[in-house]
Amino acid sequence: MQAINLYKVFNLGFFRIPDYQRGYSWTDKQLTELWDDLDEIQEINGELKKHYTGTIFLEKTKSIEHERWIDDDFFFVVDGQQRLTTISILLFELLRYETGYSNKTKELLVDTFLHVKSETGNSRVERFGYQETDKNYQFLYRVIFEDQNILIPTAQTNLYSKNLSYAKAFFRERLENLTEDDRRLIFKKLTTCLVFDIRKIEKDLDVQAVFETMNNRGKPLTVLEKLKNRLIFLNEKLVQSDSDKTILRTSINTAWGKIYNSLAQNPDHFLDEDEFLSAHLSLYRKPKESVFSEKLAEEKIFEMFCNKSEKFNEDETEKKESPVTFSKISQYIHNLSDTAPIWYNVNFSKNIMVQKILIMNSSKDVKIFLSAIFNKINDPSIQQNMLIVLEKIMFRNRVPGLWVMDERNTSTWARNLYTSKDISKSIFDIELEMNEYLLKKINNEDMINGFKSLFTYVRGAVGFHRWGNLKYFLFEYDEKLKTEFKESNDKVSLSDYESTSVEHVIPRDYESHWSTELDEIVNHFVGDNERFLSQKVVINSLGNLTILKNGKNSSLKNYGWDVKKNRYKTGSYNEIEISKEFHWSKKEIYVRGHKLLNFLMEKVDGLNLSDDEINHCLYYNNDIINVATNITMTPIISGEV
């Protein structure tokens, strides 16, 4: 078919985006590229040069009830929706201006590109829009195309609506800076110079081949999108009745609509489609590793769903994949779509214990275990107990020297739970194994050596500041202090985790403000190496570290105790506890460090440290311990390094 311009495209009829399509995903990069393409179209020999814009695949559909007074054809946009959506938004913004057209011409352009009104003018049908069942149907018409007759019952905000609003603002800002002549030129370029190949999908067209070679202008098709169309293609090839084909095709489209809407609920963080697909596949099939990577998931999923699937192994065993049937596709798509909202709720969970677990480990292994818990266990008390035990295991794993479990084990638990025919037994077996990890005997010497090893680094974070789980530990301690202070409100919550940092009370690069406090330690050593080591150990000891919210440390810089003390009074409970001290020196650092390690013993089942062992965790060697704890105040000639 010959490439045609937008006048001829819109003369074909009315266009609808089916609800199973991924929503509008163009952002600044793609919008700028389109704008630049228009800007770069030049006049050659008195005519504007044509610009090929791609292929649009259409599938004929029926109008809905309130559109049936229109005689023209209606089409689903099977591919090209991102381009047509963007162009329709730009057309709407261009036709907001008078642009020098007569009223009759303006009405004709609106009728051609935007909407057709009924004879009474009380209703209109958009030339381009969403299927009525799409989640953003009302948002597009009311907010983007400004139809005052459309009501939005509740606030609708997701990633797709956010992108639509951005595109509208993008074009409005650029058009406002143009002259009337410039806007008319843009309109002419848009409607006459951009040309498209229009392909109408017929029954004999290989839809699978079409989709697996498409690329949406810098937005390559995801594996999830290609899989949907592979399944639609396979459905047409199955030996079954037309009614079964219709049922299965509807189920596929419904499933994908559910998936896209689930993954895009957070307007600021769209969940990756292929990560989700590979996560679900890690539950559905056993990979060679603990979970499927996105690349291996793509290979496996198209082995499962191809004309010769029985040629491939189901997993590392010799069992073969079953042939593709109505039931195989149906079972898979229902499992996949049912997992999507659970996957979203895991990633953006309101459950505090889930949030804590994901702070420590947000790997795919852990997420699919959490998904399986909420998918397969109906009793909230059993769910919560399993989460509590998992948090304990993961916390202990992050205490130097106390590692107990390879956390990839969670993927095995997830599959066992997800595929189990006896959920009660699976729960019992998993809980038994989890508790066995917690009961592993603790070797105190391993832990002491683990903490002492944190001080051996020369560059970067040193001492307890190097402990990867320190911020989480201090958040937990903040929760304990809230109870001690008999408070009910959080000073910092897990939602503040990313904006909160771990900082030193006595700074690493201290100035004259802190020389007295450091001299009382350093002056007990003679050799330069010993003096430097003692300073480094005490500054980076556990008691000298706290959490500070919202970059407070950058404003406090290296100020002395009086300034920091006043600022800490309004901070986290960690800060408030520190601010209660009249001085801040080796004594206060030691006492707080001791208290924090006692809290660590509360957190870790079976951990029991003597005072001497606590001292060795905090202060590296006997010489520094003696100074920091005031056991002896006689000068130390040389220290153990």
LUMDREN-441053 format. One line per field, with one value per residue (C-alpha): residue number from 0; x, y, z. Coordinates in Angstrom, 1 decimal, always signed. Each point is the difference from the previous one (the first is absolute). Last residue first. Example, Ala and Ser with C-alpha at 12.3 -4.5 7.8 and 13.67 -1.06 7.14 Angstrom:
<vexpas>
pos	1,0
east	+13.7,-1.4
north	-1.1,-3.4
up	+7.1,+0.7
</vexpas>
This chain:
<vexpas>
pos	640,639,638,637,636,635,634,633,632,631,630,629,628,627,626,625,624,623,622,621,620,619,618,617,616,615,614,613,612,611,610,609,608,607,606,605,604,603,602,601,600,599,598,597,596,595,594,593,592,591,590,589,588,587,586,585,584,583,582,581,580,579,578,577,576,575,574,573,572,571,570,569,568,567,566,565,564,563,562,561,560,559,558,557,556,555,554,553,552,551,550,549,548,547,546,545,544,543,542,541,540,539,538,537,536,535,534,533,532,531,530,529,528,527,526,525,524,523,522,521,520,519,518,517,516,515,514,513,512,511,510,509,508,507,506,505,504,503,502,501,500,499,498,497,496,495,494,493,492,491,490,489,488,487,486,485,484,483,482,481,480,479,478,477,476,475,474,473,472,471,470,469,468,467,466,465,464,463,462,461,460,459,458,457,456,455,454,453,452,451,450,449,448,447,446,445,444,443,442,441,440,439,438,437,436,435,434,433,432,431,430,429,428,427,426,425,424,423,422,421,420,419,418,417,416,415,414,413,412,411,410,409,408,407,406,405,404,403,402,401,400,399,398,397,396,395,394,393,392,391,390,389,388,387,386,385,384,383,382,381,380,379,378,377,376,375,374,373,372,371,370,369,368,367,366,365,364,363,362,361,360,359,358,357,356,355,354,353,352,351,350,349,348,347,346,345,344,343,342,341,340,339,338,337,336,335,334,333,332,331,330,329,328,327,326,325,324,323,322,321,320,319,318,317,316,315,314,313,312,311,310,309,308,307,306,305,304,303,302,301,300,299,298,297,296,295,294,293,292,291,290,289,288,287,286,285,284,283,282,281,280,279,278,277,276,275,274,273,272,271,270,269,268,267,266,265,264,263,262,261,260,259,258,257,256,255,254,253,252,251,250,249,248,247,246,245,244,243,242,241,240,239,238,237,236,235,234,233,232,231,230,229,228,227,226,225,224,223,222,221,220,219,218,217,216,215,214,213,212,211,210,209,208,207,206,205,204,203,202,201,200,199,198,197,196,195,194,193,192,191,190,189,188,187,186,185,184,183,182,181,180,179,178,177,176,175,174,173,172,171,170,169,168,167,166,165,164,163,162,161,160,159,158,157,156,155,154,153,152,151,150,149,148,147,146,145,144,143,142,141,140,139,138,137,136,135,134,133,132,131,130,129,128,127,126,125,124,123,122,121,120,119,118,117,116,115,114,113,112,111,110,109,108,107,106,105,104,103,102,101,100,99,98,97,96,95,94,93,92,91,90,89,88,87,86,85,84,83,82,81,80,79,78,77,76,75,74,73,72,71,70,69,68,67,66,65,64,63,62,61,60,59,58,57,56,55,54,53,52,51,50,49,48,47,46,45,44,43,42,41,40,39,38,37,36,35,34,33,32,31,30,29,28,27,26,25,24,23,22,21,20,19,18,17,16,15,14,13,12,11,10,9,8,7,6,5,4,3,2,1,0
east	+47.5,+0.9,+1.0,+3.3,+1.0,-3.4,-0.2,-1.7,-3.7,-1.2,-3.4,-1.4,-2.3,+1.4,+3.6,+0.1,-2.1,+2.6,+2.8,-2.0,-0.8,-2.9,-2.1,-3.7,+0.0,+2.8,-1.9,-3.1,+2.1,+1.2,-3.5,-1.1,-1.9,-3.2,-1.5,-2.5,-2.7,+1.3,-2.0,+0.3,+3.7,+0.2,-1.7,+2.8,+2.3,-1.7,+0.2,+3.8,+0.4,-1.9,+2.1,+3.3,-0.9,-1.1,+3.3,+2.1,-1.4,-3.3,-0.9,-3.3,-1.7,-3.8,+0.8,+1.2,-3.5,-1.6,+2.2,-0.8,-3.7,+0.3,+0.4,-1.3,+2.5,+2.8,+0.2,+0.7,+2.6,+1.7,+0.6,+1.3,+2.0,+2.2,-0.7,+1.7,-2.7,-3.4,-1.5,+1.3,-1.1,-3.6,-0.2,-3.7,+0.1,+3.0,+0.8,+2.6,+3.6,+2.4,-1.2,+0.8,+3.7,+1.2,+1.3,+1.5,+1.8,+1.4,+1.4,+1.6,+1.5,+1.5,+1.6,+1.3,+1.5,+1.6,+1.6,-0.5,-3.6,-1.9,-0.2,-2.4,-2.8,-0.2,+1.1,-3.2,-2.4,+2.2,+0.5,-3.7,-0.9,+3.6,-0.8,-1.2,+0.2,-1.6,-2.7,-0.8,-3.7,+0.6,-2.7,-2.3,-2.3,-3.8,-1.6,-0.2,-1.5,-2.6,-2.9,+1.4,-1.0,+1.9,-1.2,-2.8,-2.9,-1.3,+2.6,+0.7,+3.7,+1.0,-2.6,+1.3,+3.6,-0.8,-1.2,+3.1,+2.0,-1.6,+0.9,+3.5,+0.2,-1.2,+2.6,+2.7,-0.8,+3.0,+2.5,+2.6,-1.0,+0.7,+3.7,+1.1,-1.8,+2.4,+3.7,+2.2,-2.1,+1.0,-2.8,-2.7,+2.1,-0.7,-3.7,+0.4,+2.7,-2.5,-2.7,+2.2,+1.1,-3.6,-0.7,-3.8,-1.7,-2.6,-3.5,-1.0,+0.8,-2.1,-2.9,+0.0,+0.1,-3.0,-1.9,+0.5,-1.0,-3.1,-1.1,+0.5,-2.1,-2.8,+0.1,-0.5,-0.2,+3.2,+1.0,+0.2,+1.2,+2.8,+0.8,+0.4,+1.9,+2.5,+0.2,+0.6,+3.1,+1.7,+0.5,+2.9,-0.3,+1.7,+2.4,+1.0,+3.6,-0.9,-3.8,-1.8,-1.1,-1.5,-2.2,-1.0,-0.9,-2.0,-1.9,-0.9,-1.4,-2.2,-1.2,-1.0,-1.9,-1.7,-1.3,-1.1,-1.9,-1.5,-1.5,-0.6,+3.4,+0.5,+0.2,+1.3,+2.7,+0.8,+0.5,+2.3,+2.0,+0.0,+1.4,+2.8,+1.4,-0.5,+2.4,-1.2,+2.1,+0.5,-2.3,-2.4,-0.3,-0.7,-2.7,-1.6,+0.0,-1.7,-2.8,-1.0,+1.6,+1.1,+2.1,-2.1,-3.3,+1.1,+1.0,-3.4,-1.7,+2.0,-0.4,-3.6,+1.0,+2.7,-2.0,-2.9,+2.3,+1.6,-3.2,-1.6,+3.0,+0.4,-3.8,-0.4,+2.9,+3.7,+1.8,+1.4,+3.6,+2.2,+1.1,+3.7,+0.8,+1.7,-3.3,-3.0,+2.3,-0.5,-1.3,-3.5,-0.2,-0.1,-2.6,+1.3,-1.0,+2.2,+3.1,-1.0,-0.2,+3.4,+2.0,-1.6,+0.5,+3.7,+0.4,-2.0,+2.0,-1.9,+0.3,+2.1,+2.2,-1.0,-3.5,-3.1,-3.2,-3.1,+1.6,+3.0,-2.3,-1.8,+3.3,+1.0,-3.3,+0.3,+3.6,-1.3,-2.7,+2.1,-2.1,-0.9,+1.2,-1.2,-3.6,-0.4,-2.8,+1.9,+0.8,-3.6,-1.6,+2.3,-0.7,-3.7,-0.1,+2.2,-2.4,-3.0,+1.7,+1.0,-3.5,-1.7,+2.3,-0.9,-3.7,+0.1,+2.1,-2.4,-2.9,+1.8,+0.3,+3.4,+3.0,+2.5,+1.6,-2.1,+0.9,+3.7,-0.2,-1.7,+2.6,+2.9,-1.7,-0.1,+3.6,+1.2,-1.4,+1.4,+3.4,+0.0,-0.4,+2.7,-0.9,+2.4,-2.5,-2.3,+2.0,-1.8,+1.7,-1.7,-3.3,-0.3,+1.3,-2.6,-2.8,+0.6,-2.8,-2.6,-2.7,+0.4,+1.9,-0.4,+3.3,+0.4,+3.5,+0.4,+1.0,+0.9,+0.1,-3.6,-1.6,+3.0,+1.8,-3.1,-0.7,+3.6,-0.2,-3.2,+1.7,+2.9,-2.3,-1.8,+3.3,+1.5,+0.8,-3.4,+0.4,+3.0,-1.7,-3.2,+1.9,+1.8,-3.1,-2.1,+2.8,+0.5,-3.7,+0.0,+3.1,-1.7,-3.1,+2.1,+2.0,-3.1,-2.2,-3.8,-1.8,-3.5,-3.3,+1.6,-2.9,-0.1,-2.3,+2.8,+2.0,+3.5,+1.9,+2.8,-1.9,-3.5,+0.5,+3.3,-0.9,-3.4,+1.6,+3.0,-1.0,-1.0,-3.5,-1.2,+2.7,+2.3,-0.1,+0.5,-2.7,-1.9,-3.8,-2.1,-3.1,-2.3,+0.7,-3.6,+1.1,+2.6,+3.6,+3.0,+3.3,+3.7,+1.6,-2.6,-2.8,+2.5,+1.4,-3.4,-1.0,+3.2,-0.7,-3.5,+1.1,+2.7,+3.6,+2.4,+1.7,-3.0,+1.9,-1.5,+0.5,+3.7,-0.5,-2.5,+2.3,+2.9,-2.1,-1.1,+3.6,+1.1,-2.8,+0.6,+3.7,-0.4,-2.9,+2.0,-0.8,-3.4,-1.9,-3.6,-2.1,-3.4,-1.6,-2.2,-3.8,-0.1,-3.3,+1.3,+2.4,-2.2,-0.3,+3.6,+1.6,+1.1,+3.5,+2.3,+3.7,+2.6,+3.8,+1.8,+3.3,+2.7,+0.6,+1.3,+0.7,-1.1,+1.9,-1.9,-0.4,+1.3,+2.9,+1.0,-1.5,+1.5,-1.3,+2.5,-2.5,-2.4,+2.7,+1.1,-3.5,-0.2,+3.5,-0.9,-3.2,+2.1,+2.6,-2.5,-2.2,-2.1,-1.6,-3.8,-1.6,+0.9,-2.7,-2.7,-2.5,-0.1,+1.1,-2.8,+0.1,-2.8,-0.3,+2.3,-0.2,+2.4,+2.8,-0.7,+0.4,+2.9,+2.1,+0.1,+2.8,-1.0,-1.2
north	-2.6,-0.8,+3.1,+1.6,+2.2,+0.2,+2.9,-0.9,+0.7,-3.5,-1.6,+3.3,-1.8,+1.7,-0.1,-3.7,-1.0,+1.8,-2.1,-3.2,+0.0,+0.7,+2.4,-0.8,-3.8,-0.5,+2.0,-2.1,-3.1,+1.3,+0.9,-3.5,-0.7,-2.2,-0.5,-2.9,+1.9,+3.1,+3.2,+0.1,-0.6,+2.9,+2.1,-0.8,+1.0,+3.4,+0.5,-0.6,+2.3,+2.7,-0.4,+0.0,+3.1,+1.8,-0.8,+0.8,+3.5,+1.8,+2.2,+0.9,-3.1,+0.3,+0.8,-3.5,-1.5,+2.7,-0.9,-3.7,+0.9,+1.8,+3.7,+3.0,-0.1,-0.9,+3.6,+1.3,-2.6,+0.6,+3.7,-0.5,-3.1,+1.8,+0.6,-2.2,+0.1,+0.7,+1.0,-3.0,-2.2,+1.0,-1.7,-0.9,-2.2,-0.8,-3.5,-0.4,-1.0,+0.7,-3.0,-2.5,+0.9,+1.9,+3.0,-2.3,-2.3,+2.7,+2.0,-3.1,-1.0,+3.5,+0.1,-3.6,+0.7,+3.3,-1.8,+1.5,-0.9,+1.3,+3.4,-1.4,-0.7,+3.2,+1.8,-1.0,+1.7,+3.0,+0.4,-0.1,+3.6,+0.5,-1.9,-3.5,-1.7,-3.3,+1.9,-0.4,-0.8,-2.1,-0.6,-2.7,+1.5,+0.4,+1.0,-3.7,-1.2,+2.7,-2.3,-2.4,+2.5,+2.7,+1.9,-2.5,+0.9,-1.9,+1.0,-1.7,+1.0,-3.6,-1.0,+2.6,-1.1,-3.5,+1.3,+2.1,-3.1,-1.6,+3.0,-0.2,-3.7,+0.9,+2.7,-2.4,-2.8,+0.6,+0.3,+2.3,+2.8,-2.5,+0.2,+1.9,+1.3,+1.1,-0.8,-1.8,-3.0,-2.0,+1.4,-2.2,-3.1,+0.7,-0.5,-3.4,-1.0,+0.6,-1.9,-3.0,+0.0,-0.1,-3.2,-0.2,-3.4,-0.4,+0.3,+2.7,-2.2,-2.9,+2.5,+0.6,-3.7,-0.8,+3.0,-1.2,-3.6,+1.1,+2.4,-2.7,-2.4,+2.4,+0.9,-3.6,+0.1,+2.2,+1.9,+3.5,-1.2,-2.2,+2.7,+2.7,-2.2,-0.7,+3.8,+0.7,-2.2,+2.7,+1.5,-2.2,-0.5,+0.4,+2.9,+1.0,+1.3,+3.6,+0.5,+0.1,-3.7,+0.7,+2.6,-2.2,-2.9,+2.3,+1.6,-3.5,-0.9,+3.1,-0.6,-3.6,+1.2,+2.7,-2.4,-2.6,+2.8,+1.2,-3.4,-0.3,-1.4,-0.6,+3.4,+2.0,-2.5,-0.6,+3.7,+0.2,-2.9,+1.6,+3.2,-1.8,-1.8,+3.1,+2.0,+2.7,-1.0,+2.0,+2.8,-2.6,-1.8,+3.2,+1.0,-3.5,+0.4,+3.4,-1.3,+2.9,-1.7,+1.8,-2.8,-2.7,+1.7,+0.2,-3.6,-0.9,+2.0,-1.9,-3.5,-0.4,+1.0,-2.7,-2.8,+0.8,+0.3,-3.4,-1.9,+1.3,-0.7,-3.6,-0.5,+1.1,-2.2,+0.4,-3.3,-1.1,+0.8,-3.0,-1.7,-0.8,+2.0,+3.5,+1.6,-0.6,-1.4,+1.1,-1.9,-0.1,+3.8,-0.6,+2.6,+2.5,+1.0,-1.7,+0.5,+3.7,+0.4,-1.7,+2.2,+3.2,-1.2,-0.6,+3.6,+1.4,-2.1,-3.0,-0.8,-2.2,-1.2,-2.9,+1.3,-1.8,+1.0,+1.9,+1.8,+1.2,+0.7,+2.6,+1.7,-0.1,+1.7,+2.6,+0.8,+0.2,+2.5,+2.3,+1.6,+3.6,+2.3,+3.6,-0.6,-3.0,-2.1,-0.9,-3.7,-0.8,+1.8,-1.8,-3.4,+0.4,+1.1,-2.9,-2.5,+1.5,-0.2,-3.7,-0.8,+1.6,-2.0,-3.2,+0.5,+1.0,-3.1,-2.2,+1.5,-0.6,-3.7,-1.6,-1.2,+2.6,+2.4,+3.0,-0.5,-0.2,+3.5,+1.5,-1.8,+1.5,+3.4,-0.1,-1.3,+2.9,+2.5,-1.9,-0.3,+3.8,+1.8,+2.5,+3.6,+2.2,+0.4,-2.9,-3.0,-2.8,-3.3,-2.3,+1.6,-0.5,-3.6,-0.9,+1.6,-2.2,+1.5,-2.5,+1.2,+3.6,+2.8,+3.3,+1.5,+3.8,+1.2,+3.5,+3.4,+3.1,+2.9,+0.9,+0.1,+0.7,+2.2,+2.1,+0.3,+1.0,+2.6,+1.4,+0.2,+1.9,+2.5,+0.7,+0.6,-2.6,+0.1,-1.2,-3.0,-1.3,+0.2,-1.5,-2.9,-1.0,+0.7,-2.5,-2.5,+0.2,-0.4,-3.2,-1.3,+0.5,-1.7,-3.0,-0.1,+0.0,+2.7,+0.0,+2.1,-1.2,+0.3,+1.5,+1.5,+0.5,+2.7,+2.6,-1.7,+1.4,-2.2,-0.7,+0.3,-1.2,-2.3,-1.5,-0.2,-1.7,-2.8,-0.4,-3.4,-1.4,-1.4,+2.6,-0.8,+3.0,+2.9,+1.4,+1.6,+0.9,-0.3,+3.0,+0.6,+3.0,+1.7,-0.6,-1.3,-2.3,+1.1,-1.6,+0.1,+0.8,-0.4,+0.4,+1.7,+2.4,+0.8,+0.6,+2.2,+2.1,+0.3,+1.2,+2.5,+1.3,-0.9,+2.6,-2.4,+0.4,-2.0,-3.0,-1.9,-0.3,-1.5,-2.6,-0.9,-0.5,-2.3,-2.0,-0.3,-1.4,-2.5,-1.0,-0.5,-2.0,-2.1,-1.1,-3.7,-1.7,+3.3,-1.4,+1.3,+1.6,+0.5,+3.0,+0.1,+1.9,-0.2,-3.1,+1.9,-0.1,-3.8,-0.9,-0.1,-3.3,-1.2,-0.2,-0.7,+2.6,-0.2,+3.3,+0.0,+2.7,+3.7,+0.6,+3.7,+1.8,+3.1,+3.2,+1.2,+3.1,-1.8,-1.4,+1.4,-1.5,-2.2,+0.5,+1.6,-2.9,-2.5,+2.0,+0.0,-3.8,-0.5,+2.3,-2.0,-3.3,+1.3,+1.9,-2.9,-2.5,-2.8,+0.3,-3.2,-3.6,-1.4,-2.3,+2.9,+0.3,+3.4,+1.4,+1.6,+1.5,-0.1,-0.3,+3.7,+0.4,-1.8,+2.0,+3.3,-1.4,-0.7,-3.3,-2.5,-2.2,-3.5
up	+64.8,+3.6,+1.8,+1.0,+2.9,+1.7,+2.4,+3.3,+0.2,+0.6,-0.1,-1.3,-2.5,-3.1,+1.2,+1.0,-3.1,-2.2,+1.5,+0.0,-3.7,-2.4,+2.0,-0.3,-0.6,+2.5,+2.6,-0.6,+0.6,+3.3,+1.1,-0.8,-3.1,-0.4,-3.4,+0.0,-1.8,-1.7,+0.6,+3.8,-0.3,-2.5,+2.7,+2.3,-2.8,-0.1,+3.7,+0.0,-2.9,+1.9,+3.1,-2.0,-2.0,+3.2,+1.7,-3.0,-0.3,-0.5,+2.9,+1.7,-1.5,-0.7,-3.6,-0.7,+0.9,-2.2,-2.9,+0.2,+0.5,-3.3,-0.2,+1.9,+2.9,-2.4,-1.1,+3.5,+0.7,-3.4,+0.7,+3.6,-1.1,-2.5,-3.7,-2.6,-2.6,+1.6,-3.3,-1.9,+3.0,-0.3,-3.4,+0.4,+3.1,+2.2,+1.3,+2.6,+0.5,+2.9,+2.0,-2.7,-0.1,-3.1,+1.9,+2.6,-2.5,-2.2,+2.9,+1.5,-3.3,-0.7,+3.4,-0.3,-3.5,+1.2,+3.0,+3.5,+1.1,+3.0,-1.8,-2.6,+2.5,+2.1,-3.2,-1.8,+2.4,+0.4,-3.8,-0.7,-0.9,-1.3,-3.1,-0.7,-3.3,+1.1,+1.9,+3.7,-0.4,-3.1,-2.6,-1.3,-2.7,-0.3,-3.3,-1.2,+3.2,+0.5,-1.1,+2.7,+2.6,+1.9,+3.0,+0.4,+2.2,+3.0,+2.6,+3.3,-0.1,+0.3,-2.6,-2.5,+1.0,-1.3,-3.3,-0.4,+0.7,-3.0,-2.1,+1.4,-1.1,-3.5,-0.3,+1.3,-2.5,-2.3,+2.9,-1.4,+2.4,+2.7,-0.8,-3.1,-3.0,-2.8,+0.0,+2.5,+0.9,+3.1,+2.2,-1.4,+0.9,+3.7,-0.6,-1.7,+2.5,+2.8,-1.9,-0.6,+3.6,+1.2,-1.9,-0.2,-0.1,-2.8,+1.5,-2.5,-2.9,+1.5,+0.3,-3.7,-0.8,+2.3,-1.4,-3.5,+0.8,+1.9,-2.7,-2.7,+2.1,+0.3,-3.7,-1.1,-3.8,-0.1,-3.1,+1.6,+3.4,-1.4,-2.6,+2.7,+2.4,-2.9,-0.7,+3.7,-0.1,-1.9,+3.4,+0.6,+3.8,+3.4,-0.2,+3.6,-0.6,-0.8,+0.7,-3.3,+0.0,+3.5,-1.6,-2.8,+2.3,+2.3,-2.9,-1.2,+3.4,+0.1,-3.6,+0.8,+3.1,-2.0,-2.7,+2.6,+1.8,-3.2,-0.8,-3.8,-1.0,-3.7,-1.7,+2.9,+0.9,-3.7,-0.6,+3.0,-1.4,-3.4,+1.5,+1.9,-3.1,-2.2,+2.3,+2.3,+3.0,+3.1,-0.8,-1.5,+3.3,+1.9,-2.5,+0.3,+3.8,-0.2,-2.2,-2.2,-3.0,-3.1,-1.6,+1.7,-0.9,-3.7,-0.1,+1.6,-2.7,-2.7,+1.4,-1.1,-3.5,-0.3,+1.6,-2.3,-3.0,+0.7,+0.6,-3.1,-2.2,+1.2,-0.1,-3.6,-1.0,-0.7,+0.2,+3.4,+0.8,+0.4,+3.3,-0.3,+3.1,-0.2,-0.6,-2.4,-2.6,-3.6,-3.0,+1.4,-0.7,-3.8,-1.1,+2.6,+3.5,+2.6,-2.1,-0.4,+3.8,+0.5,-2.3,+1.3,+3.6,-0.7,-1.0,+2.9,+2.4,+1.3,+3.7,+2.3,-2.9,-2.3,-0.1,+1.5,-1.8,+1.2,+3.0,-1.9,-2.9,+2.2,+0.7,-3.7,-1.0,+2.8,-1.1,-3.5,+0.8,+2.1,+2.7,-0.9,+2.8,+0.2,-1.1,+2.3,-1.4,-3.2,+0.8,+0.9,-3.0,-2.4,+1.6,+0.1,-3.7,-0.8,+1.6,-1.7,-3.4,+0.6,+1.3,-3.1,-2.2,+1.9,-0.2,-3.7,-0.8,+1.9,-2.0,-3.2,+0.9,+0.5,-1.9,+1.3,-2.6,+1.0,+3.7,-1.0,-1.5,+3.1,+2.2,-2.1,+0.2,+3.8,+0.1,-2.1,+2.5,+3.0,-1.8,-0.2,-3.3,-0.6,+1.0,-2.0,-2.8,+0.7,-1.4,-1.8,-1.1,+2.5,-0.5,-3.7,+0.1,+2.6,-1.9,-3.1,-2.1,-1.3,+2.3,-1.1,+1.8,-1.8,-0.8,-0.3,-1.1,+1.3,-1.2,+1.9,-2.5,-0.4,+3.5,+2.2,-2.5,-0.6,+3.7,+0.7,-2.7,+1.4,+3.4,-1.5,-1.7,+3.2,+1.8,+2.2,+3.7,+1.1,-2.3,+1.9,+3.5,-1.3,-1.6,+3.2,+2.2,-2.0,+0.0,+3.7,+0.7,-2.1,+1.8,+3.4,-1.2,-1.0,+3.2,+2.1,+1.4,-0.2,+2.5,+0.5,-1.9,-3.1,-1.9,-3.8,-1.2,+0.3,-2.8,+0.5,-2.4,+2.5,+3.3,-0.8,-3.0,+1.1,+3.6,-0.7,-2.0,+2.4,+1.5,-3.4,-0.2,-2.4,-2.5,-0.2,-2.4,-3.5,-2.2,+3.2,-0.2,+1.1,+1.9,+0.7,-3.4,-1.0,-3.4,+1.7,+0.2,-1.7,+1.7,-0.3,-3.4,-2.8,+2.0,+1.6,-3.4,-1.5,+2.9,-0.5,-3.7,+0.6,+2.7,-2.4,+0.8,+1.3,+2.5,+2.4,+2.6,+1.8,-3.2,+0.6,+3.5,-1.3,-2.9,+2.4,+2.2,-3.1,-1.2,+3.4,+0.1,-3.6,+0.6,+3.2,-1.5,-3.0,+0.3,+0.5,-0.4,+0.2,-2.8,-0.5,-3.4,-0.8,+0.3,+3.4,+1.8,+1.6,+2.3,+3.1,-0.2,-0.7,-3.4,-1.4,-0.9,-3.0,+0.8,-0.8,-0.3,-0.3,-1.8,+0.4,-0.1,-3.6,-0.3,-3.2,-1.2,-0.2,-3.5,-1.8,-1.6,+3.4,+3.2,+3.2,+2.8,+2.9,+2.3,-0.4,+0.8,+2.9,+1.5,-0.4,+1.6,+2.8,+0.8,-0.1,+2.5,+2.2,+0.7,-2.0,+2.0,-0.7,+1.3,-0.9,-2.1,+1.4,+0.2,-3.8,-1.4,-2.1,-3.4,-2.1,-3.8,-3.0,-0.6,+3.0,-1.8,-3.2,+1.6,+2.1,-3.1,-2.0,-0.8,-2.9,+0.8
</vexpas>
